[in-house]
């Protein structure tokens, strides 16, 4: 039986109670539903269906923002969770299952020579960005306006700027964050020639000081925009020319556009990537994966820290 202080029978009663204990009545900002005036309170899920606390049935077109790719209550996932419970909810220890899963990732994902697991996508991006800076000895990053990479201070800017504040289509927008200067060229929504020019200008100005070019290979958050042919190869070529880490944020694309992610589907292999959402089938797991030459900078082999109590528990 789940904990419940009071007996509530309606959405409005539950929302009133939630606002007494949770900021805004929700556990995450995105769950506040302005369209209906309250969150969707789910009692259970099964396959493609969700059921709210008042018994209404919904077709789930969101699927946990892509994380529950196999739907809800999948028998294979339930069996895996049951096995984990039988093992004793092992925390902060290595198991044979970490090794087996890492091996499978290296078999599927083109850039994955070494793998390390974590929890959320935000956490994984944070570690990967630190790793890129350690591996190169540089501080600057280049990201695209309109691309989302989680909620770390280092990258949570120029994600969805108002049109009157967005950068010019043919010129990069210099932006500063708390971990060093960053350059923010226009994202996929601009014409390919303009975007390519802006990216080349950013590299010409900052390439020798840049640790990583980070991007969503498919810009899901702006409407599932696929890059124009040749653009990702331009990113690859510029990174090779300037010694910059090409970093694909595949939290959304991993195991969705192809088994090996967008890098397999689009035919351009990055140096470093992060995997998330569908990776866990609705459970909280993500991963940093990349070339051995970069990944070996993680401790205990190198100097870049990536540790924690709940890393791939």
CORZIUR-V742420 format. One record per residue. N is the residue number from 1. PHI is phi in whole degrees, 0 to 359 (none if undefined). PSI is psi in degrees with one decimal (NA if undefined). BURIAL is 1 if it has 24 or more other C-alpha atoms within 12 Angstrom, else 0. Layout:
BEGIN
n=N phi=PHI psi=PSI burial=BURIAL
n=N phi=PHI psi=PSI burial=BURIAL
END
This chain:
BEGIN
n=1 phi=none psi=126.6 burial=0
n=2 phi=285 psi=152.1 burial=0
n=3 phi=295 psi=136.1 burial=0
n=4 phi=206 psi=121.5 burial=0
n=5 phi=286 psi=-44.2 burial=0
n=6 phi=236 psi=155.4 burial=0
n=7 phi=275 psi=119.8 burial=0
n=8 phi=238 psi=141.3 burial=0
n=9 phi=239 psi=-11.3 burial=0
n=10 phi=231 psi=159.9 burial=0
n=11 phi=299 psi=-43.6 burial=1
n=12 phi=297 psi=-39.2 burial=0
n=13 phi=295 psi=-42.6 burial=0
n=14 phi=294 psi=-39.3 burial=1
n=15 phi=293 psi=-39.8 burial=1
n=16 phi=298 psi=-42.7 burial=0
n=17 phi=293 psi=-42.2 burial=0
n=18 phi=300 psi=-37.2 burial=1
n=19 phi=292 psi=-17.0 burial=0
n=20 phi=283 psi=-23.1 burial=0
n=21 phi=237 psi=-17.9 burial=0
n=22 phi=236 psi=136.1 burial=0
n=23 phi=301 psi=117.3 burial=0
n=24 phi=73 psi=5.1 burial=0
n=25 phi=80 psi=13.9 burial=1
n=26 phi=223 psi=161.1 burial=0
n=27 phi=263 psi=-6.2 burial=0
n=28 phi=206 psi=142.3 burial=0
n=29 phi=305 psi=-42.7 burial=0
n=30 phi=295 psi=-13.7 burial=0
n=31 phi=273 psi=-7.9 burial=0
n=32 phi=283 psi=114.8 burial=0
n=33 phi=259 psi=99.9 burial=0
n=34 phi=293 psi=-27.2 burial=0
n=35 phi=294 psi=-38.3 burial=0
n=36 phi=252 psi=-8.9 burial=0
n=37 phi=88 psi=4.0 burial=0
n=38 phi=198 psi=162.4 burial=1
n=39 phi=291 psi=163.3 burial=1
n=40 phi=275 psi=115.9 burial=1
n=41 phi=263 psi=110.7 burial=1
n=42 phi=264 psi=135.8 burial=0
n=43 phi=264 psi=-31.6 burial=0
n=44 phi=194 psi=164.2 burial=0
n=45 phi=225 psi=147.8 burial=1
n=46 phi=209 psi=116.2 burial=0
n=47 phi=62 psi=-124.9 burial=0
n=48 phi=269 psi=7.3 burial=0
n=49 phi=248 psi=144.0 burial=1
n=50 phi=241 psi=151.8 burial=1
n=51 phi=230 psi=128.6 burial=0
n=52 phi=272 psi=178.3 burial=0
n=53 phi=290 psi=-13.2 burial=1
n=54 phi=259 psi=9.2 burial=0
n=55 phi=90 psi=2.2 burial=0
n=56 phi=286 psi=144.6 burial=0
n=57 phi=255 psi=136.7 burial=0
n=58 phi=231 psi=145.4 burial=0
n=59 phi=276 psi=122.8 burial=0
n=60 phi=275 psi=102.2 burial=1
n=61 phi=270 psi=-3.2 burial=0
n=62 phi=261 psi=-41.5 burial=0
n=63 phi=51 psi=55.2 burial=1
n=64 phi=57 psi=43.2 burial=1
n=65 phi=58 psi=31.5 burial=0
n=66 phi=98 psi=-10.5 burial=1
n=67 phi=288 psi=-38.6 burial=1
n=68 phi=270 psi=59.6 burial=1
n=69 phi=300 psi=-32.9 burial=1
n=70 phi=270 psi=8.0 burial=1
n=71 phi=85 psi=-176.3 burial=1
n=72 phi=263 psi=146.0 burial=1
n=73 phi=67 psi=32.9 burial=1
n=74 phi=292 psi=132.0 burial=0
n=75 phi=298 psi=-34.9 burial=0
n=76 phi=292 psi=-39.6 burial=0
n=77 phi=292 psi=-40.4 burial=0
n=78 phi=299 psi=-40.0 burial=0
n=79 phi=294 psi=-38.8 burial=0
n=80 phi=294 psi=-41.1 burial=0
n=81 phi=295 psi=-41.4 burial=0
n=82 phi=299 psi=-39.3 burial=0
n=83 phi=296 psi=-41.9 burial=0
n=84 phi=296 psi=-38.5 burial=0
n=85 phi=295 psi=-39.2 burial=0
n=86 phi=295 psi=-28.4 burial=0
n=87 phi=287 psi=-15.9 burial=0
n=88 phi=105 psi=21.6 burial=0
n=89 phi=49 psi=60.4 burial=0
n=90 phi=292 psi=125.9 burial=0
n=91 phi=234 psi=138.0 burial=0
n=92 phi=64 psi=29.8 burial=0
n=93 phi=227 psi=153.3 burial=0
n=94 phi=274 psi=144.8 burial=0
n=95 phi=227 psi=169.8 burial=0
n=96 phi=296 psi=-23.1 burial=0
n=97 phi=288 psi=-31.7 burial=0
n=98 phi=299 psi=-45.0 burial=0
n=99 phi=296 psi=-44.8 burial=0
n=100 phi=296 psi=-42.2 burial=0
n=101 phi=292 psi=-42.0 burial=0
n=102 phi=300 psi=-40.4 burial=1
n=103 phi=299 psi=-41.9 burial=0
n=104 phi=296 psi=-39.7 burial=0
n=105 phi=298 psi=-43.3 burial=1
n=106 phi=294 psi=-25.9 burial=1
n=107 phi=286 psi=-28.5 burial=0
n=108 phi=259 psi=-39.4 burial=1
n=109 phi=264 psi=120.6 burial=1
n=110 phi=306 psi=-42.6 burial=1
n=111 phi=277 psi=-8.5 burial=1
n=112 phi=279 psi=98.0 burial=1
n=113 phi=262 psi=-32.2 burial=1
n=114 phi=225 psi=153.7 burial=1
n=115 phi=222 psi=142.5 burial=1
n=116 phi=223 psi=137.9 burial=1
n=117 phi=264 psi=156.6 burial=1
n=118 phi=211 psi=-159.3 burial=1
n=119 phi=259 psi=-89.8 burial=1
n=120 phi=274 psi=165.2 burial=1
n=121 phi=297 psi=-40.7 burial=1
n=122 phi=302 psi=-45.9 burial=1
n=123 phi=298 psi=-43.4 burial=1
n=124 phi=293 psi=-42.1 burial=1
n=125 phi=299 psi=-41.6 burial=1
n=126 phi=303 psi=-47.6 burial=1
n=127 phi=295 psi=-41.3 burial=1
n=128 phi=294 psi=-37.4 burial=1
n=129 phi=294 psi=-42.6 burial=1
n=130 phi=298 psi=-40.9 burial=1
n=131 phi=298 psi=-44.1 burial=1
n=132 phi=298 psi=-39.7 burial=1
n=133 phi=291 psi=-38.1 burial=1
n=134 phi=293 psi=-43.9 burial=1
n=135 phi=295 psi=-33.1 burial=1
n=136 phi=262 psi=-20.0 burial=1
n=137 phi=72 psi=19.2 burial=1
n=138 phi=241 psi=161.5 burial=1
n=139 phi=251 psi=-31.6 burial=1
n=140 phi=288 psi=153.4 burial=1
n=141 phi=229 psi=159.0 burial=1
n=142 phi=236 psi=123.6 burial=1
n=143 phi=234 psi=167.7 burial=1
n=144 phi=260 psi=137.7 burial=1
n=145 phi=300 psi=133.5 burial=1
n=146 phi=91 psi=-2.3 burial=1
n=147 phi=260 psi=137.4 burial=1
n=148 phi=253 psi=132.1 burial=1
n=149 phi=227 psi=34.3 burial=1
n=150 phi=91 psi=-165.6 burial=1
n=151 phi=248 psi=15.7 burial=0
n=152 phi=289 psi=148.3 burial=0
n=153 phi=301 psi=-31.0 burial=0
n=154 phi=295 psi=-27.7 burial=1
n=155 phi=230 psi=-6.9 burial=1
n=156 phi=274 psi=66.6 burial=1
n=157 phi=212 psi=156.4 burial=1
n=158 phi=51 psi=38.1 burial=1
n=159 phi=278 psi=-47.5 burial=1
n=160 phi=216 psi=65.4 burial=1
n=161 phi=291 psi=147.1 burial=0
n=162 phi=303 psi=147.8 burial=0
n=163 phi=307 psi=-35.7 burial=0
n=164 phi=283 psi=-7.7 burial=0
n=165 phi=248 psi=-1.0 burial=0
n=166 phi=286 psi=155.2 burial=1
n=167 phi=291 psi=154.6 burial=1
n=168 phi=301 psi=147.0 burial=0
n=169 phi=298 psi=-31.0 burial=1
n=170 phi=254 psi=9.4 burial=1
n=171 phi=218 psi=143.9 burial=1
n=172 phi=288 psi=156.6 burial=1
n=173 phi=252 psi=108.3 burial=1
n=174 phi=290 psi=133.4 burial=1
n=175 phi=221 psi=147.3 burial=1
n=176 phi=246 psi=142.8 burial=0
n=177 phi=234 psi=-176.7 burial=0
n=178 phi=282 psi=-7.4 burial=0
n=179 phi=243 psi=29.4 burial=0
n=180 phi=115 psi=165.6 burial=0
n=181 phi=296 psi=149.2 burial=1
n=182 phi=222 psi=154.1 burial=1
n=183 phi=244 psi=137.7 burial=1
n=184 phi=229 psi=80.4 burial=1
n=185 phi=294 psi=162.6 burial=1
n=186 phi=300 psi=152.1 burial=1
n=187 phi=271 psi=-161.5 burial=1
n=188 phi=296 psi=-17.4 burial=1
n=189 phi=289 psi=-17.9 burial=1
n=190 phi=273 psi=159.3 burial=1
n=191 phi=300 psi=145.8 burial=0
n=192 phi=303 psi=-43.7 burial=1
n=193 phi=298 psi=-43.1 burial=0
n=194 phi=294 psi=-42.4 burial=1
n=195 phi=295 psi=-42.5 burial=1
n=196 phi=297 psi=-41.3 burial=1
n=197 phi=297 psi=-44.5 burial=1
n=198 phi=298 psi=-40.5 burial=1
n=199 phi=294 psi=-43.0 burial=1
n=200 phi=295 psi=-36.9 burial=1
n=201 phi=295 psi=-39.4 burial=1
n=202 phi=296 psi=-41.8 burial=1
n=203 phi=291 psi=-38.9 burial=1
n=204 phi=298 psi=-36.0 burial=0
n=205 phi=278 psi=-34.3 burial=0
n=206 phi=230 psi=-2.9 burial=1
n=207 phi=309 psi=-48.8 burial=1
n=208 phi=295 psi=-15.4 burial=1
n=209 phi=253 psi=2.8 burial=1
n=210 phi=264 psi=133.1 burial=1
n=211 phi=277 psi=-43.1 burial=1
n=212 phi=210 psi=146.1 burial=1
n=213 phi=257 psi=116.2 burial=1
n=214 phi=247 psi=136.7 burial=1
n=215 phi=201 psi=158.7 burial=1
n=216 phi=275 psi=117.9 burial=1
n=217 phi=299 psi=-30.6 burial=1
n=218 phi=239 psi=122.7 burial=1
n=219 phi=279 psi=78.8 burial=1
n=220 phi=299 psi=-42.2 burial=1
n=221 phi=289 psi=-13.2 burial=1
n=222 phi=253 psi=13.8 burial=0
n=223 phi=115 psi=30.6 burial=0
n=224 phi=56 psi=52.8 burial=0
n=225 phi=271 psi=119.6 burial=0
n=226 phi=273 psi=136.2 burial=1
n=227 phi=295 psi=152.0 burial=1
n=228 phi=296 psi=151.2 burial=1
n=229 phi=306 psi=132.7 burial=0
n=230 phi=93 psi=-16.0 burial=0
n=231 phi=290 psi=-44.9 burial=1
n=232 phi=295 psi=-32.4 burial=1
n=233 phi=293 psi=-34.9 burial=0
n=234 phi=298 psi=-42.9 burial=1
n=235 phi=301 psi=-44.2 burial=1
n=236 phi=298 psi=-45.1 burial=1
n=237 phi=294 psi=-41.6 burial=1
n=238 phi=295 psi=-41.3 burial=1
n=239 phi=296 psi=-40.2 burial=1
n=240 phi=295 psi=-39.8 burial=0
n=241 phi=294 psi=-37.7 burial=0
n=242 phi=256 psi=3.8 burial=1
n=243 phi=70 psi=34.8 burial=1
n=244 phi=258 psi=143.5 burial=1
n=245 phi=284 psi=123.8 burial=1
n=246 phi=273 psi=117.2 burial=1
n=247 phi=239 psi=108.9 burial=1
n=248 phi=267 psi=123.4 burial=1
n=249 phi=274 psi=99.7 burial=1
n=250 phi=253 psi=28.0 burial=1
n=251 phi=303 psi=-41.3 burial=1
n=252 phi=270 psi=-31.9 burial=1
n=253 phi=271 psi=-20.6 burial=1
n=254 phi=302 psi=128.1 burial=1
n=255 phi=63 psi=12.6 burial=1
n=256 phi=250 psi=-53.1 burial=1
n=257 phi=282 psi=-24.1 burial=1
n=258 phi=192 psi=163.2 burial=0
n=259 phi=301 psi=-37.0 burial=0
n=260 phi=268 psi=12.5 burial=1
n=261 phi=82 psi=-173.2 burial=1
n=262 phi=296 psi=-29.9 burial=1
n=263 phi=297 psi=-35.5 burial=1
n=264 phi=287 psi=-45.8 burial=1
n=265 phi=295 psi=-39.8 burial=1
n=266 phi=266 psi=-10.6 burial=1
n=267 phi=79 psi=21.6 burial=0
n=268 phi=235 psi=124.7 burial=1
n=269 phi=261 psi=122.1 burial=1
n=270 phi=280 psi=176.5 burial=1
n=271 phi=274 psi=-28.3 burial=1
n=272 phi=212 psi=143.7 burial=1
n=273 phi=214 psi=162.8 burial=1
n=274 phi=238 psi=142.5 burial=1
n=275 phi=241 psi=145.5 burial=1
n=276 phi=195 psi=-160.7 burial=1
n=277 phi=45 psi=-98.4 burial=1
n=278 phi=301 psi=-21.1 burial=1
n=279 phi=307 psi=-37.4 burial=1
n=280 phi=261 psi=-2.8 burial=1
n=281 phi=61 psi=27.6 burial=1
n=282 phi=106 psi=-6.9 burial=1
n=283 phi=258 psi=152.1 burial=1
n=284 phi=280 psi=94.4 burial=1
n=285 phi=213 psi=144.1 burial=1
n=286 phi=215 psi=177.9 burial=1
n=287 phi=206 psi=148.3 burial=1
n=288 phi=259 psi=131.5 burial=1
n=289 phi=221 psi=146.8 burial=1
n=290 phi=181 psi=-173.5 burial=1
n=291 phi=295 psi=145.1 burial=1
n=292 phi=303 psi=-38.7 burial=0
n=293 phi=299 psi=-28.0 burial=0
n=294 phi=269 psi=-46.4 burial=1
n=295 phi=297 psi=-26.1 burial=1
n=296 phi=289 psi=-4.0 burial=1
n=297 phi=279 psi=-6.2 burial=1
n=298 phi=285 psi=141.1 burial=1
n=299 phi=295 psi=145.3 burial=0
n=300 phi=272 psi=1.4 burial=0
n=301 phi=283 psi=-40.6 burial=0
n=302 phi=238 psi=-146.5 burial=0
n=303 phi=246 psi=-4.3 burial=0
n=304 phi=271 psi=122.0 burial=1
n=305 phi=278 psi=134.5 burial=1
n=306 phi=209 psi=95.9 burial=1
n=307 phi=211 psi=172.7 burial=0
n=308 phi=162 psi=156.2 burial=0
n=309 phi=300 psi=-40.2 burial=0
n=310 phi=253 psi=20.4 burial=0
n=311 phi=294 psi=107.2 burial=1
n=312 phi=54 psi=52.6 burial=1
n=313 phi=295 psi=NA burial=1
END
